[in-house]
């Protein structure tokens, strides 16, 4: 193609090959229009069409549409030098691919029809009449010659029945590599039929294909037998896209094969000559299992029943609204269904969230399957409550929790409720942006070794980390868990993935999730290869004393006979999936859950309403359905959109003068990026190199979370957030002193991206114009403002320590403390005092004493984490940071009163042993 190769993403350098495909089709359409406008005599423009179509053809076998028949018609028009026909077909096919029209309209598959429903596709479903049957694609991997594939497609199409719940189209692959590629780039593929006898190597001429597949599938070795090739493909596809339904057609003994470990990834094994209709029905049945939403399906049925409500919920059935003179507009706004589907009953199939036995239980089981967990629990009061439930379930008074000091406040309150003692560890600072990153593994190991040296390792119960952080820092959970389990093999890990729930459905992000690590480590520690690795490592290192600091720089390995995989993941389903506000999940992979099940149930009872919102529960059920059926494609698209935004903003000659999207190099210090990755995409790294960095580096940056630095434009984060909302109708959540966070998600479109780019461009032009009109004084004022935001930033305070009164071993190296008694001491007014932040008393006490001890949590927004917790000694660093803060929202602090402290005389005489 004649386009700039740097502007068009290549297979080895882009995440979303499906998006690359759409770009190519749009370009072909543009070339076709230009050729038709110029006439058939324009050799140059015809040549552009020839080249563009040649670029498209290698990958097109991965999709059922447009298929070889329509592509053949397009090629025939080109060969016949029919510019008008070529342009018509190119427009038709490009529009159908862009809109998805081929999923709903049979005429899209007809070369002679010119229909175009592109605009209709964007309308709300209630304006389009009855919904169409959901569409998916089936990939058939076969040894048959390509000349026979079209006939096979027609035979499968002929088996459609009116009462089929779904409809599908078929695409083929003739090799292991082609099948893997199709499953990766085609998000519409939901099922794969593997027929024994296909080859391994692709015949397509696609650069870097082997490297691309090897990095994503984990191996590019060709199995020694044809039969092993089929099951090897099944394992590879299940690893990359675990939601896929896989079927095997074999002439081997299906009875023996079906019971083997080789067949574990397969949904069903067929004899090669089975009745084709059975395969057709199996395909539909597999999709139906994922499509079923037990709770939502029953709630719809409940809403249609003529029920008399004699329970405490007047809003149910809407009678108190539709018959009202004063709030009838509520019914018009929300509609009838949401009211007809309201109830406080747990009968009639609605089930009880507190003790589910029916549809909620089935919905939670489906969620566990979809998210790769052993168990799933629905939360209806956000992940704030889910975190408290898990902390209270796995901790008891006196247990030590090694926790990121900058975690969400719900964790800190969970420690107060449970009586667990937090051992705060610090994340690396990003002082220039007034934010923290994530906690280095060395820091976590140091905390464990300090406890080991102090004889407290038996009390360390949990490692509690936020992954990914608000600002996009992703841990390497597999590495963290492996090395920590080597020190204490029964540790529990709580990964707060509130912002990261979508990651399960992205094979790129999944490698950085807690549950992904749980699955990988479980398989690793059960293997013979690991046992051999461990024994060799153990022999080489010899005897090591408890707490030996040499372990900080050693890759530690746990004993496979002692290690237990115990992982809890919380996610805010509503933050990254299609669930109503406050929808959350608690996902469990705990090999010793029998020890926790009772306390977990009690904690769940303690924090869960007996009157949960039914619509919210149903939305969790639906969010799971959507992600299990289309999450793969949605997450790839949102990631691709984020990469485009990054590239456009940082590469724009004007916008980049005043606004900048922070890169991995900006957000992660070099010591945690062994790969040296600086930024995403060329010229910094191919996508293969990026994936290698994600596999190996200690920290990686989620590309879907864009920290847009606005300080160089003279805006602080809060000011810029308000400006975007008021002038441009752009909503932003999180800010820092000199940045805003642009969080892309499955809801975003290219139009949203264009809106943001246009806003940044308009503001950049305004700044340029204003500075051009300003005199020297005006430009100096602007420069001073930028310097104050970007250079003269306050240092970030670390956690100091708990006051000795709240520590059992004040002279020890570990810093855990009893926060619960400090928290409740503040309930007695006589125990507390206030000092004004800017008063001389503060400076005197910092210099001379007595120590100032916080009586409560103090949480500025931003940065959004506690800079003071109950029982913490307040140091000069914390005071300096507080005095430089210019944010309006600080929870736990009122300027008119001052800082709330525990009085020194209230602390006198306290004995740590009595603080339980």
N, C-alpha and C positions, 0 to 999 in steps of 0.2 A: 504494500500500500504506500501511497505517496505521503502519508501523514508523518510527522516527526516521530521517530521511534521512541524518543524519550517521553513523548506525551501519551503514547499508547502502552498500557501495561503489558508485560510479557508473562508467560506462564510461570517463570522462575522468580518473578519479582512482585507478584500481586497475589493477594489472598483470594479474592472473589473472581474466579475465572468466569462465572456466569455473568458478572457485570462487564468483564472484558468482552464477552460475546455480544452483549447488547450494544456496546460501543462500536464494535465492528459492523454490526448490522445497520446501525444508524449511519455509519460512514459509507457503507455500500449503497444505502438508499440515497445519500447525498450525491455520490458519484453517478448513480443511475439517473437521477433528475438532471444533473449537469449534462450527461451524454444525450438524453432525450431532448433537452433544450437546444443543444448545439447541432443535433442532427446526426445521422448515421455516418456521415463522412468525417467526423471528428475522431481520428485515430488515437489522439492523445487521451481523450476522455474515455473512449472505449477501453484503452489500455489500462486506465485506472480501475475500471470495473473488472477487467480480467484479473488484475493483481489482487483486488479486494476479495473477489470470490475465491481465488486460490488460497488466500489467507484463512478464509472461513472454513473451507471444506474439511481439513483434518480433524477439527474438533466437533463438527456437526453430527458425527455418528453418536455422540454422547447423549443426544436429545432425540425424542420421538418426533418432535415437530421442528422443522417442517418435513423432515423425512426425505428419503431418497427420491420419491416421486416428484415432490414439489421442487426439490433442488435440481432434479433433472430437467424440469420444465424451465427453470431459471437459466440453467446452463445452455439449454437448447435455444432459448431466445438470444443469448449472447452469441452462440455459434451462428445463428441465422442473421446476425447483425440487425436484429429487431429492437431498436432502442426503446420504442414505446412499450412493447410487451415486457422487456426487461425491467423498465422503470416501474411498470404497473405491478409486476410480481415482487420486485424488491420492496416497494412501498407496502404492499399487502403483508408480506412476511415480516418485515421489520416492525410494522404496527402491531401485528398479532403477537410477536415475541415480547414487545415492550408492554403491551396491555394484558397479556395472558388470555387474550380472546379465544385462542385455540382450545382452552380448557372447557369452554362453555358453548361454543358455536361450531357446529359441524361444518358450516360453510367455510370456515377458516382453512379447512383441509382440502378445499376444492379450488383448483387452480383457476377455474373460470369465474368464480364469485369474487365480487369486489367489496363485500361488506366490511364495515369498519366500526367496531364498538368501543374504540379507545376511550371516548369520553364517558360512555355508559359505565365502564369499569370503575370509574372514580366516584360514582354516585352511591349514596347510602343504600343498603339492601332493601329498605322498605319502599324505595321508589322504583325498584326493578321487578316487583311482583314475586312470584314463587322462586325460591332459591334453586339454583342448578345443583346437580349432583357433584359432590367433590371429585376432583380429578387427580390422578396420580400416574406415575409411569413405572413400568416394570422393565428391568434390565435382564435380558436373557444372554447368558454367556454360553456360547455354543461352538462346537467344532465344525458345524455346517458351513458351507461356502456362502459368502455374502449374496450370491445370486439367488439363494433360497430364502433369504431373510424376509423379503417383502411378502412372500406367500405365507410365511409363518405369522407375520403381523396380521394379515387378513383373516387367517384362521382363528386367531385369538380374538379379534374384533367381532367375528361372527358369533361368538359365544355370549355376547352381551344380551341381557334380558331386561325387560321393562322393570322388573321388581328388584334389580340389583341396586344396592344402596349407593354404590360408587361406580365410576367408570374409569378405565385406564387405557393407556396406549403403550406400545411396546417399542423398545429400542434394543439393539443387539451389540454384542462385542464378541470378538473372536479370539481374544487372548487375555491372560491374567492382567497384563499391564493396561490394556484398553478398558477392561472391566473396572479396574481400580480407578482409572482416570475418570470414567463416566460417573461412578458413584461419588467422586470428589466434587466434580464441577456441576453435576445436575442435581439440584436440590429436590426436583420433582420425583426422582427415583425413591420409591418407598419399599420396594421389594425386589429381590434378585433371585432369578431362577438359574441355577448353575447346572449345566449339562456336562457330564464327564467327557473328557477327550480333547479339550481345547488346548491351544499352545500357550507358552508363557510370554514370548516376546512380541511387542507391538510391531506392526508393519508401518505404522505412521511415522512420518518424519517430523517429530516434535522435539525441538531442542530442550535439553535438561530434563526430559521426562523421567529417566531412571533415577536421577538425583532427587527430583521432586517427590516421586513415589517412595523412595527409600527413606527420606526424612519423615514422611507422614505415616507410612505403614510400618516402619521399623526394620524392614528387611527387603533386600532385592534379590535374595538367593532363590534360584529355581529349584523346586522340589525334584527329587529323583524319579518319581513315578507320576503318571497322569492322574491316578486316584488321589495321591497326596496333593497334587496341584489344586484340585477342587476344594478340599478341606482347608488347605493353606489359604486360598482366596477367601473362604468363609471366615476364617479367623482374622485375616487382615481387614476385611470390611467391617466386621463386628467391632474391632478395635477402633476403627476410625469413625464409624457411624453406628453406634450400638443400637439405635432405634430401628434399623432395617430388619425386615423379615427376610430370611434366607431359606431357600428351598434347594434341594439337590435331586437331580434326576440322574440315576446311575444304573448301569447294568451289573454292578457288583451286588452281592447279597445285601439287600437293604435292611433285612432283619438284624444281621450281625453289625452292620455299620451304625444303625440307629442307636444302639446301646453303647457305642464307644465314646471315649473322650473326644475323638476327632469330630464327632457330630454335635458336640455341645452347642456350637453357635447356630446350628440349623433349627428352624422351626419345624420342618418336616422333611422326610426322605421319601422319594417316590421311585418305584421301579421305572426304568427308562421307557417302558411301553404302557404306562398307566393311561387310563382314560383322561384326555386333556381337560374335560369338564371338571374333574377333581382338582386339577391344578388351578383352574380358573376360580373355583369356589374357595380353595384354600387361600388364594391371593386376597379375595374380598374379605374372608373371615379374619385374616391377619390384620388388615386395616381396621376392621370393625372393632377388634379388641382395643386398639389404641384410640379409636374415635369415640368409644363409649365413655360417657361422663356420668357415672352412676347417680351422683347427687343432683346434678343439673337436670338430667333426664327426668328424674322423679319429681323434681320441683316444678318442671313444666306441666307434668301430669296433674300435680296437686293444684296448680293454679286454675285448671279447667274444671275442677270439681265444684258442685254447688254446696259449699260448706257453711254451716252456721257456726260462728265463732263465739264461744262463751269462755274466753280466756283473757288474760290481761294484756291485750294488744289491740286497742281500738282501731289502729291504722290498718289492720289486716282486712283484706277484701275491699278496702277503699271506701266503705260506706260512710265513715265519719268525714270523708273528704268530698266525695262526689255529691253528697247531699247538703254540703255546707254552703252558706251564703258568703263566707268570708275566706275560706282557704281552698275553694274549688280550683283556683289557678295552680295549686300544688299538683292536683291530679292531671291537669292539662300538661304541666311541665314534665312530670315523671312518667306519665302514661299508666295504663291499667295493669300491665303485667307485673311491674315491680311491686304493686300493692296487692294484687291477687296472690302473689307468691310470698306474702309475708305471713308469718305465724309464730307463735311461741310454743307450739306443740312439737313433740318429738315422735308422734305416731304417724301413721299413714305413709311410712317409708321415709319420713324426713330425718329420722335418726337423731341421736344425741351426740354432740361433739365431746362431751365429758366421758361418755361411755359408749362409744360407737359399736354397733353390732351389725349394721346394715349398709346403707348406701354411703355413709361417711367412711366407714371402715374400708369398703371397697375402693372408694376414691383415694384414700390414703395409701392403700396397697398399690394402686396404679401409680401414684406419685413416687413411691419408693422405687418402683421399677424404672420409671422414666428418669429419675435423678441418680440412679445407680447407688441407692441406699438399701440397707437391710430393713429399715422401718422409716415411716414418715408420719409426722403429726402436723396438723393444721393449726396455725395461730391466727387469731382474729383481732389482736391488738398490737400489730406491728412486731418487728423484730426486737424492739425495746423489751417487750414482754417475753418473747421467745428466749432472748439471752438470759433474762432473770430465771426463767423456768429451768434452763439447762444448768446454769450455775448452781441454783438451789438444789437441783437433783443430784449433781455429782459431787458437791462439796458439803462438808459439815463443819461445825465450829472447830477451829484449830488447824484445818487443812491449809496448806500453802498453795497459792496459785501464782505462777509466774506469768505476768500479764503486761502487755504494752500499756505504758502509762497514758498513752494518747488514744486509747480505745474509747468507744462510745460510752456515754455516762451510764447506760443500762448495766454494763458489767460492774462498774463501781458500786452501784446501788445493789446489785446482786450479791456482792461481797458483804455489804452491810446486812442484808437479809439472812444470808447463810451463816455468817460468822466466820467465813474463810478469811485468811490473812493474805492480802495481796503482796506479792514481791514485785515491785514495779521495775521494769526494765525500759531503757530509753531507745527510741528510734533515732536514726541518724537525722540531723537537722538540715533543713533547707532554709537557712536564715534569710537568704535573699528574697524568698517568697513568703516568709513568715509562716512556714508550715514544716511539719515533720514528714519523714519518709516511713520506713518500716524498721523493725528491730533486727539488727544483724544476728546471724546464727551464733557467732562467737560470743555475743552478749548473752544470749539465751543459755548457751553451754556454760558460760562463766557463772551464771546464777545457779544452775544445777550443781556445778562442782563446788561452789561455796556452801551450798546446803549439804552436799556430801561430806565436805571437810568438817562442817559443824555438826555432823551427826543428825541432820534433819531431813535427809533425802527421803526417808520413809513417809514424811508428812507432805511432801510435794505431790499433789494430786493431779494438777491440770496445767497445761500450757495453753494460754488464751491469747490468740492473735487475730487481728483484723486483716482479711484477705479477700479481694484487694482493698487497699485503703481508699478513702474518699477520693484521693488524688490520683489513684491508679497504680500504686505500687503493688506488684504481685510477688508474693513469696514463692519460693521453691519448696512447697510443702513436703514433697517426697524426701528431699535432702534434710529438711528440718526434722521431720519425724524420725527418719532413720538414725540420725546422730543423737537425738535426745533419747530415743529408745535404747540406744547402746549404753547410756548412763543409767536409765531407769526404765526397764522393759514393760512396765504396766501403766505408763503415763496415759492420761486422757488428754486429747487435743480438742479444744473448742475453736473452730475456725468461723469467725463472724464474717460471712460472705454476703452481708446485707445487700451490697451493690453488685454482686457477682453471681447471682443465681442463674443468669443466662449462660454462664460459662460451661455448664455441663453439655450444652448442645452445640458448642463450637469446638471442634477437635483441636483447635489452636489454643484456646483458653483452657480447655479441660485439663491439660497437662499441668496447669498451675492451680488446681483446685484441691481442697482437702479430701473429698471423696474420690477424686481421681487418683490421688496418692494412696488412699486406703486400699483401693482395688489393686493398684500396681504393687504395693508392698506385700499385700497378702499373697499374691501370686509369686512374688520374688522369694519370700521367705519359706514357701512350701516347696521350692524347687531343689533338686539335687545340686544344681550348679551353684546356688547360693551357699549351701552347706559346705561345699568344697572351698568356695571363696572365703567364707568365715573362718574355717579351720586354718587355712593358710595364713590369713591375717593375724589370727590369734597366736599362732606359733611364732610368727615374725616379730610381733610387738613384745612378747614376753609378759612378765608380771608388771602391773601398773598400780601404784598406790592410790587410794581414794583421794579425789580432789587434785590429782597431779595436773598442773597447768599445761603440761606438754600435750594434753588431750585437746586443748583449744585449737591447735593447728593441725590436728590429725583427723582424717575422715574416719569416724568411728562406725563400727558395725555391731548390730545387736545379735545376741545369742538366739538362733532360730528355735531353740527348745524352750526359751523363756518369754520371747517377745509376744505381746498381745496388741492387736490393732484395735484401738478404741478412739473413734473419731465422731465428733458431733459437729454438724454444720447447720448454721442458721442462715436463712436468706429472706430478704424482703421481696417476696414474689411480686409485689406491686411496684417495686422500683425498677425492675427490668423485664417484667412480663405483663401479660394482659389480665391483671387482677385488680380488684377494687382496692382503694386505699386501706392500709393496715393489714392487708393479706400477707401472711408470712408462713414459712414452713420450718420445722425442725427435722433434720435428716440425720439418721443414726446409722453408723457402721461400728458397732461395739461388740467384740467377741465375748465380752463379759456383761452383756446387758442384763442378764438375770440378776446380777448384783445391784443393778441400778433401777430396775423396772418399778419396784415399789416406791422408792423416793421420787422417781420421775413422775409417776402417777399422782403422788401427793402434791408435788410442785405444780403440775399441770392443773390440778383441782384448785390450788391456791390462787392461781393467777388468771384462770380462764372464766369468763362470764358464763353464768348459767343461761343467759339469754343472748347467745351469739347471733350475729346478723346472717340470715340465710343467704342473702345475695352475695355476701362476701365469701362464704363457704363455696357456693356454686361457682364463683369466679375463680377460685383456686383450682377447682376441678377442671374448668375450661382452660385456664392458663396452662395446666399440664397437658391437656389435649393438643392445644395449639403448638406448644414447644416440641412435643413428641412427634408431631406430624410435619411441622414446617419450621421448627426452631433452627434446624441446620441452615436452611436458606436464609432465614431472617437474620441470624447472627452474622453470617458471612456478609450480607448486604450492609448491615449497620457498621461493621468493621471497615468495609470498603469505603463507605461514605465518610467515615472518620478520617481515613487515610487521605482521601481527596481533600477534605477540609484542611488537614495539616499541610498538605503540599501546596494548596492554593494560597493560604494565608502567608505561610513563610516564604513562598516564592513570588508573591506579588510585589512589584517594585515600590508601590506607594504604601500599601497596607503594612508591609513588613517594617517600615520606618517607625511605626507607632505601636504596632501590635505584633505579638509573636506567640506561637504555640510552643510551649516548652517541650523539648525533645528528651529522649532517654538520657542523652548526655547531660542535659540540664538537670534532670530530676533524679539521676542515680549516680553517685560518686563512682569514679573509675575503679576503685578497689572492689566494688560489688558487680562490676561488668567485665569479667575476665575476657569475654569475647571482643571487647573494644567497640561494640555496637554504639554508633553515635545517633543514628536516626533511622526511620523506616523508609525503605524504598531507595532507588538509585539516586545519586551515585554512592550513597552510604553503605547499602547492603541489599543483596537480593533477598527474596522472601525465604529461600532455603537457608541463607545465613542467619536471617532473623529467627527462624524456628530453632536453629542450632543454639542461638543465644538464649532463647526461652527454655530450652532443655537444660542448659549448663550453667547459666549465670545465677548468682545468688538472688538477684532481684531483676524483674523485668517491668516494663511500663505498659499498662493496658492502653492500646491505641484508641479505644473508644472513649476515653476520658481525656479531654483536651483542656489543659491549663493554659488559658489565654492571658498572657501578660499584658496588662493595660497601663502599667505605671509610666511607660515611656510616652504615652499619650496624655499624661497629666491626670489620669483618673485613678482613684483608689477603687478597690473591688466593690464596695458597697455603693459608691456613687455610680460606677459604670453599670452595675446590675440594675439600678433604678432607671438609668438613662435608656438602656435597652428595652426595658418594659414599657416605659412611658412613650417613647418616640417610635419604637420599631416593633412593638408587640412581640418581643422575644423574652421568654421566661428563663431565668437562670436560678439555680439553687444556691450553690456554695460560692463563697468569695474568700479571698485573703487580702492582705494589706494592698497588694498591687496586682491582683489577678482575679479572674473569674473561672469557674469550672463549666465547660461546655460538655455535657454528658449526652453522647449519642445513644440511641436505643432503637428497638425494633419498630418504633412509631415514626421515626424520622424519614424524610423523603429528600430527594434532590432539591425540591422547592424550598424546604426548610434550610438546607445548606446555602442555597442562593440568597435567601433572606438575610442570613447572618453575614455572608460575604458582602452583600450590598450595604448593610449597615456599617460594617467596618470601613468600606471604601468611602461612603458618604462622610463619616466622621473624620477619616484621614484627610479628605479634601478640605473639610471645614478647618481643621487644624492648620493645614498648609496655608489656606487663604488668610486665616487670622494672624499667623506669624508673619506672613508677608506684609500685612498692613501695620503690624505692631512696630514700635520703635525699639531701640536697644533695651530700654527699661522693661518693656512688655515681654521681649524675648528672654530677658534675664529672670523675670518672674516665673515664666514657664519652665526655664531650666532649673530654677530652685525647687519648683514643685516636683519635677521629675526626680531630682536628686533626693529629695525628702522621701519619695516613695520607693526609689530603686536602690539607693546607696545608704542613706542614713536610716537604716532599719534596726529595730531593737533586737538584741540577742534573745534567743529563745531559752526560757528557763527549764532546766532539768528538775526532776523530782529530787528533793533534798534528802529527807529521811523522816521517819515517824519519830515523834518525841520519845525519849527513853521510857516514859511512863507507859507507852503503848507497845514496847518491845520486850520480848522475853530475854533476849541476850543482846543488850545494847553494845557490847564490845565485839560482837561477831561480825563477820564479813557480809552476811546476808542481811537484807534490809526489810524483810517482811514485818508487818505490824498489825495490831488489833485496831482496825478502823471502826468496827461496830460500836464499842463503848464510847469512842470519841464522838461519833455521830449522835448517840443518844444523850451524852452529857450536855449537848447544846440544847436539849429540850428544856433544861432547867435554866431559867433566866439568870439565876444567881451564879451559875457557873460561867457566864459569858460577859464579855466586854467588847466595845467597839473602839477602833482607832482610825482616825481619818488618814486616807492614803498619803496625802501630801503634808501631813503634820510633822512637826519636829519630833513628836513622840516616837514615830516610826523610825526615824534615823537614829535617835538615841538608843532605842531598844536593840536595833541592829548592831550598834557599836558596843553597848554596855550590858545589854540584857535587861530584864529576863527575856528568854526566847519568846517569840510570838508563835502561837500554835493555832492553826486554823480550826474553826469550829464547824465548818461546813464545806461543801463543794463550791468552788468558784470557777465558772466556765464561760469564758468570753467567746462570742461568735462574731467573726472568726477569731481563733482557729478552731474552736468547737470541742476542745478537750479540757479536762480539769487542770488548771494550773495550781490549784490548791485542793486538797482533800482533807476530810476530818482527821485530826491528829498529826498533820504534817507540820514540820518546822518551816516557818516562812523565812527565806533568805533574801539577801540583797538583790540577787538576780531576779527573783520573782517580783519584788517591789519595783525594780527598774523597768521590767517588762510591763507591769500594770500601769506605771506612770506614763509610759509612751503609747499605751493603747488609745486609739481614737475611734473605737467601735461603740455603737449605741447599746448593744445587747450583751449584758454580762449577767448570766444567771448566778444567783447567790451573792451578789454584791450590789449595794445601793450606796451611791456616792454620798447622799445626805447623812447616812449613818456611819459609813466607813467599813473597814474589814472586821468581820466577826471573829473574835478570838476566844479560846478557852482561857479563863483567868489562871495565872500562875498558882494561886493558892488552891484552886480546884484540882490542879495537877499534883500538888504536893501530897506525898503519902500514898499515891496510887501504887498498887502492886500488880505487875503485869499478869501474874498467875491468877489473879481474881477477875480478869477482864473478860472471861468467856461470856 
